[in-house]
Amino acid sequence: MIVLDIFLWIFIVVLIVTVNQFTLAIYDALNARTKPFTGGAAVAFEILQESFLMFVSVLTYVLGFINYDALFLRKSNTSHPPVLLVHGYMMNRACFLFLQVRLALAGYRVFTVNLYPPALSIRELSERVADKMDYIADTTGEKQVYLVGHSMGGLVSRSYGNSPRGRGRIKGLITIASPHQGTKIAVLGIGKNAREMVPGSDFLNELNKNPFPGTYALWSTLDNLIIPAGHAALDGMENDALALKGHIALLYSAAVYRRIIARLNAPAQ
């Protein structure tokens, strides 16, 4: 009973936080005179779904300290380039567990990385990606890898792509709910990377001068953490907006999975 009580209180806290996040997102969208949703019932359902999935993320967070990549590599299809999943702000590899399993079952060699310590700058965190890319090259013999970055992970991936260690190493880049133009809620975050995600930051201005070629940006029209939602779009690149999906829910979305698979299977440009 004590364990159940703890789980209940964790869910209540997560629910309260998620409701407040969506309230801020809706308020900002209405002030901008956009139409972020079609009805209250749809928003209520998405809040509950996002709360549940965030609750799952909290419970599975400890799994992220285990490097379980090898479990998903034994029956992989070597005809496809490897895929590296790059997580977002204050998360770890565990947030990708569902997506990693699905991609592995589809035959892809899927790797993950933990970005640590979590309060470093985005450029400093991109060194973790660089180290993992070297490991993938040593393990698979593949020099080019597809990167899939969620939230801040998309910015970290772009920063890596623009660095000397990253040039020529990225086969393709998919970002999911990444604050390419920043997010207003970043002012509530801690660490160098949070300040860099504030709209108009020097880091974002510099990063957006050189968008990584061929970036495919997936985002939601009502994201509880990307405020305003349109800041997840990347000028000059291919953008794909899904209606009314929470920030974490995008990682569990069948529509997002289908788009990722289609992108990974697309002929080289």
Steps between C-alpha positions, in 0.01 A plus 500: 500500500785740579646444152162564340460818703841621383411427139169683542668811639761496224223486241310784670813720496565414135137576412512841672824591323367388163173692541696816581725449198205458265330802656803714417516357148130564433515850649796588279332356190177690564690825551671438167154447347581153378272198529692235695209261553156409373322430824530472876450123499797447270720719719386321818580162346845617391574639847412166657702309242802727540474473879490121487797480262700744709415284803637200311814699417552580867461136602734372229762775537731276703522258206674773304814455706540155345645478150270236352574575132656157444163334569364650178790430262512122461250464215546837340493570128845615393362632171377806693732760654494503882268734688600706806224632727588822686279594797392840625534726801529323839406166345713195421501212251204331673253747344573330164447144620165452321625653176829311522320167529278580201794604282701195605210271413491667158861391453693814583819513704394751765732674745436747781709749693472671837574874506675573828550693720155638411577868566785532247474720192355348184839516329658313790225238491558452128838350594309208654339444160842523334640234734202274436534545125863389524387195698237416237759528224734268690220253574325488163760629255247763390627856472159659441204471738141624505436727799157532661491777758210568735456848648841642597652187345425648159705809583782286638498298177509813287785640707689173451435510125656846478807402703831373355431154646156486344562613144415226255390259773121553494306303236180685585351699788147472637394731781190445714357798689835679504498872594687619191383855568499452876219456751368754748477240774880467495521802735381263774780251435841471662840462341683648205295300251171640635623856449609410148145386418344837587371660177753743355799355687845551353535124466181461294581799283837350418366146452224615265748672270605152389205260508608142435412411136207264457370530855148362539317674786199328657296702748158544657255786460443499878813397686499550877875576507567674167338842537405622250458169318619643169846551646559128436499572126831561325510761228613373162465135596223243470244547776217265593246610762273253677182623664475507878772272633675543834876532525561147631201349317674567169752228590217247527301620200433252220490791255847613608634144473363464145663827397834400650494164321408667171788743541748227586389298197502793260760492220810707568470857375 
